[in-house]
Amino acid sequence: MNHPAAVPAHPPRHTPDAPCDLVGIGIGPFNLSLAALAHPLGGLDTVFFDRRPRFSWHPGQLIDGARVQVPFLADLVSLVDPASEWSFLNYLKDAGRLFPFYVAERLHIERAEYDAYCRWVADRLPGLHFGHRVDAVRWNAEHRLFEVDYSRPGADGAAESLGRVHTRNVVLGIGTEPHIPEPLRPLTGAPGAPVVHAADYLDHRDALLAAGHVTVVGTGQSGAEIFLDLLRHRPAGAERLTWIGRTEAFAPMEYSKLGLEHFTPDYTRYFHALPEPVRDRLVAAQWQLYKAVDAGTLAEIHDELYQRCLRGGWPDAVLTPGVRVRTAGRVAGHTVELHLEHTQQGTRSTLTTEAVVLATGYRPRPLLPLIAGLDPYLERDGSDRPCVDEHYRLVLDPAVAATGCHVYVQNAGLHTHGVGSPDLGLAAWRSATILNAVTGAETYPLPDRTAFTTFGLDARRPRIPSRRRFRELTPLADGI
């Protein structure tokens, strides 16, 4: 199953006279889904670029036992094309693990297995060009096409093999980047006590396990998984762990079946049609739908802590929600001093620790530096963010849109499409939506209804029962 990293091939030339249909920028799970669903469409000419040497999905967080928070059917293709050769089940068949998986009865697979599945797809799909960096996207008004400039970084970091692709459509799937709060930025990368983002956890795990005291900052899923891993591998009675975060509780993810309907196309369409201020309020209020912790992980943490109580005494672990880091600094190189504030009490204190893991999440990589050449054509909302239409297209000047050329975005529409934007469960549906728009046909038939919940009232069709449906009621007898 392990394939050596391929030498990046030169992309085919696409001149203004023979443009590409679609260029994908970034090859994470979302654009990999798009590439997999585009593959059987013989008439569609696609090219995908990624600056990394090969596919890799959060390698620093592939902790043993950590699982993907969506069922395995939320793979790259199955929810729109269950018969696709790029499904997770076909990957298991190819790996000779289909029957063991069937017996294991696993609805949620491990992150490492999801990463291996995506690499299996990426190693076999044509048209994926790793080791190529896209430098700029521009609109060429003369040719009525987008220009995509790319380069291939050499070993010394200098750009080689400069090239240009002309295309009718661009799909931005450049993903997210680790977010480090401002008070802690000066501490990362400096010598002395390790201060690392969760994205690099496995690279520093040995040093963290050897540290005298470790603090995990961040009360989401990554923080919980890292705290649990450290707890399991540090001596009983000498755990010397602290877990803090800004949320008011170590809150479980909303995982009720009707709650999960917020991750359906029905809710996405409803959310997109709401006024901008309402959407912004909703995203902030719905954090427990996508930023909280899997209830099973919280249970495992409690079980591990309780098990240690059975060996005598309370574990040396402090778990405190509702705490923010005001400022931080290094002390004598070998310790870090965190200045904390409890958001409910208003009290302040100082914590000295010998290592810090920042499970402070990710932020979308900024689109505007890459598409600065399109800035004159972009329509923006009241908060100066790019507007995105229901088909995941950036809203561009009508002179550009009228040509039938568009720029699509993957996982960059939390403000326009809601909490489902970063969710793997909507990857295949969004990719199919994009491909249907690109081809101008129902290439992938999509369901009209996907949820039992009706989100909102249809003001155009008030449902007023006819008076003829009511009959005179018979009075009940006394005592009944």
C-alpha positions in Angstrom: 0.0 0.0 0.0 3.0 2.3 0.4 3.9 4.1 -2.8 7.1 6.1 -3.3 6.6 9.8 -3.8 6.3 10.4 -7.5 8.5 12.9 -9.3 6.2 15.8 -10.1 5.3 15.8 -13.7 5.1 18.9 -15.8 1.4 19.9 -16.3 0.1 19.9 -19.8 0.2 23.2 -21.6 -3.1 25.0 -21.8 -2.9 28.1 -24.1 -5.6 30.6 -24.7 -6.5 28.7 -27.9 -6.9 25.4 -25.9 -7.8 26.4 -22.4 -8.4 24.0 -19.5 -11.9 23.6 -18.2 -11.0 23.7 -14.5 -7.8 24.3 -12.4 -7.9 23.2 -8.8 -5.5 25.0 -6.4 -4.7 22.9 -3.4 -5.2 19.2 -3.0 -6.7 18.6 0.4 -9.7 16.3 1.0 -12.1 18.8 -0.6 -10.3 19.3 -3.9 -9.4 15.6 -3.9 -13.1 14.9 -3.8 -13.6 17.2 -6.7 -10.8 15.5 -8.7 -12.2 12.1 -8.0 -15.7 13.0 -9.1 -14.4 14.8 -12.2 -12.3 11.8 -13.2 -15.1 9.8 -14.9 -16.3 12.9 -16.8 -14.4 12.3 -20.0 -15.1 15.6 -21.7 -13.8 17.7 -18.7 -10.2 18.8 -18.8 -8.9 19.4 -15.3 -5.5 20.1 -13.6 -4.9 20.3 -9.9 -1.8 21.9 -8.1 -0.4 21.5 -4.6 2.9 22.9 -3.3 3.4 19.9 -1.0 5.4 16.9 -2.4 2.5 14.5 -1.8 -0.9 14.3 -0.1 -0.9 14.6 3.6 -3.8 15.3 6.0 -2.9 16.8 9.4 0.1 14.4 9.9 1.0 15.9 13.3 -2.4 14.9 14.7 -2.7 11.3 13.5 -2.7 10.1 17.1 -3.2 6.4 17.7 -6.9 5.8 18.3 -8.1 9.3 17.2 -11.1 9.0 14.9 -12.7 11.1 12.2 -15.9 12.7 13.6 -18.0 11.8 10.6 -19.1 8.2 9.5 -17.0 6.5 6.8 -19.7 7.1 4.2 -18.6 10.7 4.3 -15.6 9.8 2.1 -14.6 11.6 -1.0 -17.4 10.4 -3.3 -20.0 8.0 -1.8 -22.8 10.4 -0.8 -23.2 11.4 -4.4 -21.8 8.4 -6.2 -21.8 5.2 -4.1 -20.6 3.2 -7.1 -17.5 5.3 -7.6 -14.1 3.5 -7.9 -12.8 6.1 -5.4 -15.0 5.1 -2.5 -13.6 4.1 0.9 -15.1 0.7 0.6 -13.3 0.2 -2.7 -10.1 1.2 -1.0 -10.7 -1.4 1.7 -11.3 -4.0 -1.0 -8.1 -3.1 -2.7 -6.2 -3.3 0.6 -7.8 -6.7 1.4 -9.5 -5.4 4.5 -13.1 -5.3 3.5 -14.2 -8.3 5.5 -12.2 -7.4 8.6 -13.8 -3.9 8.5 -17.2 -5.5 8.1 -16.6 -7.6 11.3 -15.1 -4.7 13.2 -18.4 -2.8 12.8 -16.8 0.7 12.8 -18.9 3.6 11.7 -16.1 6.1 12.5 -12.7 5.2 11.2 -9.3 6.3 12.6 -7.8 9.5 11.3 -4.7 7.6 10.1 -6.9 5.3 8.1 -8.7 8.2 6.5 -5.3 9.8 5.6 -4.2 6.5 4.1 -7.4 6.3 2.0 -6.9 9.8 0.7 -3.3 9.0 -0.2 -4.5 5.9 -2.1 -6.8 8.0 -4.2 -4.2 10.8 -4.7 -1.5 8.2 -5.8 -3.8 6.9 -8.5 -5.7 9.8 -9.9 -4.3 11.5 -13.0 -4.0 15.2 -13.3 -2.8 15.9 -9.8 0.5 17.9 -9.7 2.1 17.9 -6.3 5.3 19.9 -5.8 3.8 22.8 -7.8 3.0 26.2 -6.2 0.4 28.5 -7.7 1.7 32.1 -7.4 -1.1 34.2 -8.9 -4.6 34.1 -10.5 -5.6 36.8 -12.9 -8.4 37.6 -15.3 -7.3 38.1 -19.0 -10.0 40.3 -20.5 -8.6 39.9 -24.0 -8.9 36.2 -24.0 -11.8 36.1 -21.6 -10.1 33.4 -19.5 -8.3 33.1 -16.1 -4.5 32.9 -16.1 -2.9 30.7 -13.4 0.8 31.2 -12.9 2.7 28.4 -11.1 6.2 27.4 -10.2 8.1 24.4 -8.9 10.2 25.2 -5.8 13.7 23.8 -6.0 15.7 22.3 -3.2 17.1 25.7 -2.3 13.6 27.2 -2.2 14.1 29.2 -5.4 11.3 28.8 -8.0 11.9 26.6 -11.1 10.0 25.6 -14.1 7.7 28.6 -14.3 4.5 28.1 -16.2 1.1 29.4 -17.0 -2.3 27.7 -17.5 -5.3 29.3 -19.1 -8.6 28.1 -17.8 -12.3 28.8 -17.8 -12.8 27.9 -14.1 -10.7 28.0 -11.0 -11.5 26.1 -7.7 -9.7 27.4 -4.6 -9.1 24.6 -2.1 -6.1 26.0 -0.3 -7.3 24.9 3.1 -6.6 26.2 6.6 -3.5 27.1 8.6 -2.7 26.8 12.3 -4.0 29.7 14.4 -1.7 30.9 17.2 -3.2 33.6 19.5 -1.3 36.9 19.5 0.0 36.6 23.1 1.7 33.3 22.3 3.2 33.9 18.9 6.6 35.2 20.1 7.1 31.9 22.0 6.7 29.5 19.1 9.9 28.4 17.4 12.2 29.9 20.1 14.8 27.7 21.9 14.0 26.4 25.3 10.8 25.0 26.6 8.7 23.7 23.7 5.7 25.7 22.6 4.1 24.0 19.7 0.8 24.1 17.8 -1.3 20.9 17.8 -0.6 20.6 14.1 3.0 19.6 15.0 2.1 17.5 18.1 3.5 14.2 16.9 6.8 15.7 15.8 7.3 17.0 19.4 5.6 14.2 21.3 8.7 12.7 22.9 9.9 16.1 24.1 6.5 16.8 25.6 6.3 13.5 27.4 9.7 14.1 28.9 8.8 17.7 30.0 8.2 18.2 33.8 4.9 20.0 33.4 2.8 20.3 30.2 -0.1 22.7 29.6 -2.6 22.2 26.8 -4.4 25.4 25.7 -7.6 24.8 23.8 -10.8 22.9 24.7 -11.8 21.6 21.3 -11.4 18.1 19.9 -7.7 18.5 19.2 -7.0 19.7 22.7 -9.0 16.8 24.2 -7.1 14.2 22.1 -3.7 15.6 23.0 -4.5 15.8 26.7 -5.8 12.2 26.6 -2.7 11.0 24.8 -0.4 12.8 27.3 -2.4 11.5 30.3 -2.2 7.9 29.1 1.6 8.0 28.8 2.6 9.9 31.9 3.2 8.2 35.3 0.2 7.8 37.6 0.4 10.4 40.4 3.0 12.4 38.5 1.0 13.4 35.5 1.7 17.1 35.9 -0.8 18.2 33.3 -2.9 21.3 32.9 -5.7 21.7 30.4 -7.3 25.1 29.9 -9.4 26.9 27.3 -11.7 29.8 26.7 -15.0 27.9 26.4 -17.2 27.9 29.5 -17.2 24.1 29.8 -15.6 21.0 28.4 -18.6 20.8 26.2 -19.7 17.8 24.2 -20.3 18.1 20.5 -24.0 18.4 19.5 -24.4 14.9 18.0 -28.1 14.3 18.1 -29.6 13.0 14.9 -31.8 16.1 14.4 -28.8 18.3 15.4 -26.7 16.6 12.7 -29.2 17.9 10.1 -27.4 21.2 10.3 -24.8 19.4 8.1 -27.1 18.7 5.3 -27.6 20.5 2.0 -31.1 21.6 3.2 -29.6 23.6 6.0 -26.8 24.9 3.8 -29.3 26.3 1.3 -31.4 27.8 4.2 -28.4 29.4 5.8 -27.1 30.9 2.5 -30.5 32.7 2.0 -30.4 34.4 5.4 -29.4 38.1 5.8 -25.6 38.6 6.4 -26.0 39.9 10.1 -28.2 36.8 10.9 -25.6 34.5 9.4 -22.8 36.0 11.4 -24.8 35.7 14.7 -25.6 32.1 13.9 -22.0 31.0 13.2 -20.9 32.4 16.6 -23.8 30.8 18.5 -23.4 27.4 16.8 -19.9 26.6 18.1 -21.0 23.5 19.8 -22.0 22.0 16.5 -18.5 22.0 15.1 -15.9 23.2 17.7 -16.8 21.1 20.8 -15.5 17.7 21.8 -16.7 14.3 20.9 -18.6 12.9 23.9 -16.7 9.6 23.6 -13.4 11.4 24.0 -14.6 13.2 27.1 -15.7 9.9 28.5 -12.3 8.3 27.8 -10.6 11.2 29.6 -12.9 10.8 32.6 -12.4 7.0 32.6 -8.6 7.4 32.6 -8.7 10.0 35.4 -10.9 7.8 37.5 -8.8 4.7 36.8 -5.8 6.6 38.3 -7.9 7.4 41.4 -8.2 3.7 42.0 -4.4 3.4 42.4 -4.5 5.9 45.3 -5.0 9.6 45.3 -6.2 12.1 42.7 -4.1 12.4 39.5 -1.9 15.5 39.3 -4.0 17.0 36.5 -5.8 20.3 36.4 -8.7 20.8 34.0 -10.1 24.4 34.0 -12.5 25.8 31.3 -13.4 29.4 31.0 -9.7 30.6 31.0 -8.0 32.8 28.5 -4.3 33.6 28.2 -3.7 37.3 28.5 0.0 37.4 28.1 2.9 34.9 28.1 6.7 34.9 28.3 9.7 32.7 28.7 11.5 32.5 32.1 15.2 31.6 32.1 14.7 29.7 28.8 13.5 26.4 30.3 10.0 27.5 31.5 7.0 29.4 30.1 4.9 31.8 32.3 1.3 32.1 31.3 -0.8 35.0 32.7 -4.4 33.8 32.9 -7.8 35.3 33.4 -10.9 33.4 34.4 -13.7 34.8 32.2 -16.5 34.3 34.7 -14.8 35.1 37.9 -12.7 37.9 36.5 -9.8 36.6 38.6 -6.2 36.5 37.3 -3.3 34.1 38.1 0.1 33.0 36.8 0.9 29.5 35.6 4.5 28.3 35.2 5.0 25.3 32.9 7.7 23.6 31.0 5.9 22.9 27.7 2.8 24.2 26.0 0.7 22.7 23.3 -1.5 25.2 21.4 -4.7 23.4 20.4 -6.1 26.7 19.3 -7.5 25.6 16.0 -7.1 26.6 12.4 -8.1 29.6 10.3 -8.8 29.6 6.5 -5.7 30.6 4.6 -6.3 34.1 3.2 -7.6 34.0 -0.4 -6.8 37.6 -1.3 -3.0 37.4 -1.7 -3.5 34.5 -4.2 -6.2 36.2 -6.2 -5.0 39.8 -5.8 -5.3 40.1 -9.6 -9.0 39.6 -9.3 -9.5 42.3 -6.7 -11.1 44.8 -9.0 -13.7 42.3 -10.0 -14.7 41.0 -6.6 -18.0 41.8 -4.9 -17.7 42.1 -1.1 -20.1 41.9 1.8 -20.6 44.4 4.6 -17.6 43.0 6.5 -15.3 43.3 3.4 -15.4 39.5 2.8 -15.8 38.1 -0.7 -19.4 37.3 -1.6 -20.0 33.6 -2.5 -23.1 32.5 -4.3 -25.2 29.4 -3.7 -23.0 27.4 -6.2 -19.8 28.3 -4.2 -18.7 30.8 -6.8 -17.1 34.1 -5.9 -19.4 36.9 -7.0 -17.4 38.7 -9.7 -18.1 41.7 -11.9 -21.0 40.9 -14.4 -18.5 41.4 -17.3 -16.6 38.4 -16.1 -19.5 36.3 -15.0 -21.2 36.8 -18.4 -18.4 34.9 -20.1 -19.3 31.7 -18.1 -15.9 31.7 -16.3 -16.0 31.4 -12.5 -13.9 31.1 -9.4 -15.2 28.5 -6.9 -14.2 28.1 -3.3 -13.9 25.0 -1.0 -14.1 25.4 2.8 -14.0 29.2 2.6 -17.7 29.9 3.0 -18.4 29.6 6.8 -19.9 33.1 6.6 -22.0 32.3 3.6 -22.8 28.6 3.8 -22.7 27.9 7.5 -21.2 25.2 9.8 -21.2 22.6 7.1 -18.4 24.4 5.2 -15.5 22.7 6.9 -17.3 19.4 7.5 -16.1 16.3 5.5 -19.7 15.1 5.3 -20.6 17.7 2.7 -17.4 17.3 0.6 -18.9 15.1 -2.1 -22.1 17.1 -2.3 -20.3 20.4 -2.7 -17.9 18.9 -5.3 -20.9 17.6 -7.2 -22.6 21.0 -7.0 -19.5 22.7 -8.4 -19.2 20.1 -11.2 -22.8 20.5 -12.1 -22.3 24.3 -12.4 -19.1 23.9 -14.4 -20.6 21.5 -16.9 -24.0 23.3 -17.0 -25.7 19.9 -16.7 -27.0 17.6 -14.0 -23.8 15.5 -14.2 -24.5 14.3 -10.7 -28.2 14.3 -9.8 -28.6 15.7 -6.3 -31.6 15.2 -4.0 -34.2 17.9 -3.5 -34.6 17.1 0.2 -32.0 15.8 2.6 -33.4 16.5 6.1 -36.5 15.9 8.1 -36.2 19.3 9.7 -37.8 22.2 7.8 -35.5 25.2 8.3 -37.6 28.3 8.2 -41.1 29.1 6.9 -42.0 29.4 3.3 -43.6 32.9 3.2 -44.6 32.4 -0.4 -46.9 29.5 0.3 -48.7 30.0 3.7 -50.3 26.7 4.7 -53.8 27.7 5.8 -56.0 24.6 6.2 -59.3 24.7 4.3 -62.4 25.3 6.5 -64.1 22.3 4.7 -61.6 19.9 6.4 -63.1 20.6 9.9 -66.1 18.8 11.1 -68.3 19.6 14.1 -66.9 17.9 17.2 -69.1 15.5 19.3 -69.1 16.5 23.0 -67.4 14.0 25.3 -69.5 12.1 27.8 -69.0 13.1 31.5 -66.2 11.2 33.2 -64.1 10.5 30.1 
